[in-house]
Amino acid sequence: MEQGTLAAVEYTVQDRVAWITVNRPKKLNALNRETVEAITAAATRAVEDPEVAVLVLTGAGEKAFVAGADIAEMAAMDAREGQAFGRFLVDSFDVLERSPKPVIAAVNGFALGGGCELAMACHIRIAADNARFGQPEVSLGLIPGAGGTQRLQRLVGRGKAMELILTGDMIPAAEAHRIGLVNQVVPAAELRTRVAAVAEGIGSKSPVALARAIEAVMTGGDLGLDDAMRIESSLFGLCFATGDMKEGTAAFLEKRKPEFPGT
């Protein structure tokens, strides 16, 4: 097991899964600039580590995944500084969304404001049954500024996104699952075990295929259907030149478990 700490973020690798834990429980894991930089550094470290197959992002303690951005830090900002901070958050969260390795959010409590936006930047969201989600920025005289106005509507539809953003209401994990904001809801005591099992299953697949599937979904999702289909066809074709494809098809025909070379 590999372990490390980057500012307010803990980093552990176990069974080819990098666990990135936001560790500010007394602040409900609120995001300040230092913490976001540490998350990005940890994610970059995991992506570059050939021994890591899947990234998991979670929060320390039992109350919060990430309860939002650090309001005390934002309160002193002017318009120019606020815009720069928003751009910084967007660019940082894009590192997760554009990761060639799958990223899972293990949502273990409050995921509000920047915390909800952070979870939405992950590829898959698995929530404890006591988790709560929301974009309450309008109550502070703000709007979501780390991708919330865009990622939320892409996940749950424009009408529901408008409702959540304009009311600022929190919703429970079950409702988040019903509207498509999260993929799974599990008992809080079983969250880590369930996420580890999902990560292990994904990590057993072809690393090259996983990366190209993520690229196809993320790139194509921002294009019209015809252009997106061309991207898919191109990436599909490129898979045929890989060692992973040769090994995967051979293993299927030979009725054995594949051993992907990752090339």
QUIUR-V27962 format. One record per pair of residues at least 24 apart in sequence whose ideal C-beta (glycine too) atoms are under 10 Angstrom apart, sorted by sequence separation. I is the first residue (numbers start at 0). J is the second residue. D is the distance in whole Angstrom. If there is no record, write none. Layout:
# QUIUR-V27962
{{I;J;D} {I;J;D}}
This chain:
# QUIUR-V27962
{{7;31;8} {17;41;7} {92;116;7} {95;119;10} {96;120;5} {98;122;8} {106;130;5} {109;133;8} {110;134;10} {111;135;6} {112;136;6} {119;143;10} {154;178;8} {155;179;5} {210;234;9} {211;235;8} {6;31;9} {8;33;9} {17;42;8} {19;44;9} {88;113;7} {92;117;6} {95;120;5} {96;121;8} {105;130;10} {106;131;9} {111;136;9} {120;145;8} {154;179;6} {155;180;6} {7;33;7} {8;34;7} {19;45;7} {91;117;9} {92;118;10} {94;120;8} {95;121;6} {96;122;8} {106;132;8} {112;138;10} {119;145;9} {120;146;6} {134;160;8} {153;179;10} {154;180;6} {208;234;10} {211;237;7} {212;238;9} {6;33;5} {7;34;5} {8;35;9} {10;37;9} {17;44;8} {18;45;9} {38;65;9} {89;116;9} {92;119;8} {93;120;7} {95;122;8} {112;139;8} {116;143;6} {119;146;7} {137;164;7} {151;178;10} {154;181;9} {208;235;10} {211;238;6} {5;33;9} {6;34;6} {7;35;10} {8;36;9} {9;37;9} {10;38;10} {17;45;4} {85;113;10} {88;116;7} {92;120;4} {115;143;8} {116;144;8} {117;145;7} {119;147;7} {135;163;9} {136;164;8} {137;165;7} {138;166;9} {139;167;9} {5;34;9} {6;35;10} {7;36;10} {8;37;4} {16;45;9} {17;46;9} {28;57;9} {88;117;9} {91;120;9} {92;121;9} {112;141;9} {116;145;4} {117;146;9} {134;163;6} {135;164;9} {137;166;8} {138;167;5} {151;180;8} {6;36;7} {7;37;6} {8;38;6} {10;40;9} {11;41;10} {28;58;4} {35;65;10} {113;143;8} {115;145;9} {116;146;5} {119;149;9} {120;150;7} {124;154;9} {133;163;7} {134;164;5} {137;167;5} {138;168;10} {150;180;10} {207;237;9} {208;238;6} {211;241;9} {5;36;8} {6;37;4} {7;38;9} {8;39;9} {10;41;5} {17;48;7} {27;58;8} {28;59;6} {34;65;9} {89;120;9} {112;143;7} {113;144;8} {114;145;10} {115;146;10} {116;147;5} {119;150;4} {132;163;8} {133;164;9} {134;165;9} {135;166;9} {136;167;7} {207;238;7} {5;37;4} {6;38;9} {8;40;8} {9;41;9} {10;42;10} {12;44;9} {27;59;10} {28;60;7} {88;120;10} {112;144;9} {113;145;5} {115;147;7} {116;148;9} {118;150;9} {119;151;6} {134;166;9} {135;167;4} {211;243;10} {4;37;9} {5;38;8} {8;41;5} {12;45;8} {15;48;9} {17;50;9} {27;60;8} {35;68;9} {112;145;8} {113;146;9} {116;149;10} {133;166;9} {134;167;7} {135;168;8} {205;238;8} {207;240;10} {208;241;8} {5;39;9} {6;40;9} {8;42;10} {10;44;7} {15;49;10} {17;51;5} {24;58;8} {25;59;10} {28;62;9} {29;63;8} {34;68;10} {35;69;10} {113;147;8} {116;150;7} {119;153;9} {133;167;7} {134;168;9} {135;169;7} {207;241;5} {209;243;9} {5;40;5} {6;41;10} {10;45;8} {15;50;6} {16;51;7} {17;52;9} {18;53;10} {19;54;6} {20;55;9} {21;56;8} {23;58;8} {24;59;5} {25;60;9} {27;62;6} {28;63;5} {30;65;6} {34;69;8} {112;147;8} {115;150;9} {116;151;8} {119;154;6} {133;168;6} {134;169;9} {206;241;10} {207;242;8} {208;243;6} {5;41;6} {12;48;7} {15;51;6} {16;52;7} {17;53;7} {18;54;8} {19;55;7} {20;56;8} {21;57;7} {22;58;8} {23;59;7} {24;60;3} {27;63;4} {28;64;7} {29;65;7} {30;66;9} {32;68;10} {33;69;9} {115;151;8} {119;155;10} {132;168;10} {133;169;4} {205;241;8} {207;243;4} {208;244;8} {4;41;10} {15;52;4} {16;53;5} {17;54;5} {18;55;5} {19;56;5} {20;57;5} {21;58;5} {22;59;4} {23;60;9} {24;61;8} {26;63;9} {27;64;9} {28;65;5} {29;66;6} {30;67;7} {31;68;8} {32;69;8} {132;169;7} {133;170;6} {205;242;9} {206;243;7} {207;244;8} {3;41;8} {12;50;7} {14;52;9} {15;53;7} {16;54;8} {17;55;7} {18;56;8} {19;57;7} {20;58;7} {21;59;6} {22;60;9} {24;62;7} {27;65;8} {28;66;6} {29;67;6} {30;68;5} {31;69;4} {131;169;5} {132;170;5} {205;243;4} {5;44;8} {12;51;6} {14;53;9} {16;55;6} {17;56;9} {18;57;7} {20;59;5} {21;60;10} {24;63;7} {26;65;10} {27;66;4} {28;67;9} {29;68;6} {30;69;6} {31;70;10} {33;72;9} {56;95;7} {65;104;9} {131;170;7} {132;171;8} {204;243;9} {205;244;8} {208;247;8} {12;52;10} {20;60;10} {23;63;9} {26;66;8} {27;67;8} {29;69;5} {31;71;8} {32;72;7} {64;104;7} {73;113;10} {130;170;10} {131;171;6} {132;172;7} {207;247;10} {3;44;8} {26;67;10} {29;70;7} {31;72;5} {54;95;8} {64;105;8} {65;106;9} {130;171;8} {131;172;7} {205;246;8} {12;54;10} {13;55;10} {21;63;9} {23;65;9} {29;71;9} {30;72;9} {31;73;9} {64;106;4} {65;107;10} {66;108;8} {67;109;8} {70;112;9} {129;171;8} {130;172;4} {132;174;8} {133;175;9} {205;247;6} {1;44;10} {21;64;8} {23;66;9} {26;69;7} {29;72;9} {63;106;9} {64;107;5} {65;108;9} {66;109;4} {67;110;9} {68;111;10} {128;171;8} {129;172;7} {130;173;10} {131;174;10} {132;175;5} {204;247;9} {11;55;10} {21;65;6} {54;98;7} {63;107;8} {64;108;5} {65;109;8} {66;110;8} {67;111;5} {68;112;6} {69;113;9} {128;172;5} {131;175;8} {132;176;10} {21;66;10} {26;71;9} {53;98;10} {62;107;8} {63;108;4} {64;109;6} {65;110;6} {66;111;5} {67;112;3} {68;113;4} {126;171;9} {127;172;7} {128;173;7} {130;175;7} {23;69;9} {54;100;6} {55;101;9} {56;102;7} {57;103;9} {58;104;10} {61;107;7} {62;108;5} {63;109;4} {64;110;4} {65;111;8} {66;112;8} {67;113;5} {68;114;8} {126;172;4} {130;176;10} {132;178;10} {1;48;8} {53;100;6} {54;101;7} {55;102;8} {56;103;7} {57;104;7} {58;105;8} {60;107;8} {61;108;6} {62;109;7} {63;110;8} {64;111;9} {65;112;8} {66;113;9} {67;114;5} {125;172;10} {126;173;9} {8;56;10} {9;57;10} {39;87;10} {46;94;8} {52;100;7} {53;101;5} {54;102;5} {55;103;5} {56;104;5} {57;105;4} {58;106;8} {59;107;9} {60;108;7} {63;111;8} {65;113;6} {66;114;6} {67;115;8} {68;116;9} {115;163;9} {124;172;10} {128;176;10} {132;180;6} {1;50;8} {35;84;9} {42;91;9} {46;95;10} {51;100;7} {52;101;8} {53;102;8} {54;103;7} {55;104;8} {56;105;7} {57;106;8} {58;107;6} {59;108;10} {65;114;3} {66;115;10} {67;116;9} {68;117;10} {126;175;6} {132;181;8} {1;51;9} {9;59;7} {42;92;10} {53;103;7} {54;104;10} {55;105;6} {56;106;9} {57;107;6} {58;108;6} {64;114;6} {65;115;8} {67;117;10} {96;146;8} {126;176;7} {209;259;10} {8;59;9} {36;87;9} {39;90;9} {40;91;10} {43;94;7} {46;97;10} {57;108;10} {58;109;8} {63;114;7} {64;115;9} {65;116;9} {124;175;8} {125;176;10} {130;181;8} {208;259;8} {210;261;10} {7;59;9} {32;84;7} {35;87;7} {39;91;5} {42;94;5} {46;98;6} {48;100;9} {58;110;8} {65;117;5} {124;176;9} {205;257;8} {207;259;8} {209;261;10} {31;84;10} {35;88;6} {38;91;7} {39;92;9} {41;94;10} {42;95;6} {45;98;8} {46;99;7} {47;100;10} {64;117;8} {65;118;8} {92;145;6} {93;146;8} {203;256;8} {204;257;9} {206;259;6} {207;260;9} {38;92;9} {39;93;9} {40;94;9} {46;100;6} {64;118;7} {91;145;8} {92;146;6} {96;150;8} {115;169;10} {126;180;9} {130;184;8} {203;257;9} {205;259;5} {206;260;9} {207;261;6} {32;87;7} {35;90;10} {36;91;7} {39;94;5} {43;98;9} {45;100;7} {88;143;10} {89;144;8} {90;145;10} {112;167;9} {115;170;10} {124;179;10} {126;181;5} {129;184;10} {130;185;10} {204;259;8} {205;260;9} {206;261;4} {207;262;7} {32;88;9} {35;91;5} {38;94;8} {39;95;8} {42;98;6} {46;102;9} {58;114;8} {85;141;10} {88;144;7} {89;145;6} {111;167;9} {124;180;7} {125;181;7} {126;182;8} {128;184;6} {203;259;9} {205;261;8} {206;262;9} {35;92;8} {38;95;8} {45;102;9} {85;142;9} {87;144;10} {88;145;4} {89;146;6} {118;175;9} {124;181;4} {125;182;6} {126;183;7} {127;184;8} {128;185;7} {129;186;9} {130;187;8} {205;262;10} {30;88;8} {42;100;9} {85;143;9} {86;144;9} {87;145;9} {88;146;8} {92;150;9} {111;169;7} {123;181;9} {124;182;6} {125;183;5} {126;184;5} {127;185;7} {128;186;6} {129;187;5} {32;91;9} {58;117;10} {85;144;4} {86;145;10} {88;147;10} {110;169;9} {123;182;5} {124;183;8} {125;184;8} {126;185;8} {127;186;7} {128;187;6} {42;102;7} {58;118;10} {64;124;10} {81;141;8} {84;144;8} {85;145;7} {89;149;9} {109;169;8} {115;175;9} {122;182;9} {123;183;8} {124;184;10} {125;185;7} {127;187;4} {128;188;10} {130;190;9} {30;91;9} {56;117;7} {57;118;10} {84;145;9} {85;146;9} {119;180;8} {126;187;9} {127;188;8} {128;189;9} {129;190;10} {56;118;8} {64;126;8} {82;144;8} {110;172;9} {118;180;8} {119;181;10} {127;189;8} {128;190;9} {64;127;9} {81;144;8} {118;181;8} {127;190;5} {56;120;9} {108;172;10} {126;190;8} {127;191;9} {56;121;6} {66;131;9} {74;139;9} {110;175;9} {115;180;8} {125;190;7} {55;121;9} {61;127;9} {64;130;7} {67;133;9} {73;139;8} {106;172;8} {125;191;10} {127;193;9} {54;121;8} {62;129;9} {63;130;9} {64;131;9} {67;134;9} {127;194;10} {153;220;7} {54;122;9} {55;123;10} {56;124;10} {57;125;10} {61;129;8} {63;131;9} {64;132;9} {67;135;8} {68;136;9} {73;141;8} {125;193;6} {153;221;9} {53;122;10} {62;131;10} {67;136;9} {70;139;7} {106;175;9} {125;194;5} {53;123;10} {55;125;9} {57;127;10} {110;180;9} {68;139;10} {70;141;10} {73;144;9} {110;181;9} {123;194;9} {67;139;9} {125;197;7} {68;141;9} {125;198;10} {106;180;10} {123;197;7} {106;181;7} {123;198;9} {19;95;9} {68;144;8} {68;145;8} {104;181;8} {35;113;8} {67;145;10} {104;182;9} {106;184;9} {123;201;8} {28;107;10} {38;117;8} {103;182;9} {108;187;8} {122;201;9} {28;108;8} {29;109;10} {105;185;10} {107;187;7} {27;108;8} {28;109;8} {27;109;6} {28;110;10} {29;111;9} {30;112;9} {35;117;9} {108;190;10} {17;100;8} {19;102;9} {29;112;9} {30;113;5} {107;190;6} {24;108;10} {27;111;9} {29;113;8} {30;114;7} {106;190;8} {107;191;8} {16;101;10} {17;102;9} {18;103;10} {20;105;9} {29;114;8} {105;190;6} {19;105;10} {28;114;7} {30;116;9} {105;191;7} {16;103;9} {18;105;8} {20;107;10} {27;114;9} {30;117;7} {107;194;10} {122;209;10} {105;193;9} {106;194;10} {28;117;10} {105;194;4} {104;194;9} {105;195;9} {122;212;10} {103;194;6} {122;213;7} {103;195;10} {105;197;9} {21;114;9} {105;198;9} {103;197;6} {122;216;8} {103;198;6} {122;217;9} {21;117;8} {101;197;9} {102;198;10} {101;198;8} {103;201;8} {101;201;5} {100;201;9} {101;202;8} {100;202;9} {101;204;9} {101;206;10} {100;206;8} {99;206;8} {99;207;9} {101;209;6} {100;209;7} {101;210;9} {35;145;9} {99;209;8} {100;210;7} {99;210;4} {101;212;9} {102;213;9} {98;210;9} {99;211;8} {101;213;7} {99;212;10} {100;213;8} {99;213;6} {30;145;9} {98;213;7} {99;214;7} {97;213;8} {96;213;9} {97;214;9} {98;217;10} {97;217;6} {96;217;6} {97;218;9} {93;217;10} {61;187;7} {57;190;8} {57;191;8} {55;191;9} {57;194;8} {55;194;6} {55;195;8} {53;194;9} {53;195;10} {55;197;9} {55;198;6} {53;197;8} {54;198;8} {53;198;4} {52;198;8} {53;199;8} {52;199;9} {53;200;9} {53;201;5} {52;201;7} {53;202;5} {52;202;3} {53;203;10} {51;202;9} {52;203;8} {53;204;10} {52;204;9} {52;206;7} {53;209;9} {49;206;9} {52;209;8} {46;210;10} {18;191;9} {18;194;9} {18;195;9} {16;194;9} {16;195;7} {18;198;9} {14;195;7} {16;197;10} {17;198;9} {13;195;8} {16;198;5} {15;198;8} {16;199;7} {14;198;8} {15;199;8} {13;198;10} {14;199;6} {16;201;9} {16;202;7} {15;202;5} {14;202;8} {15;203;9} {52;261;9} {49;261;8}}
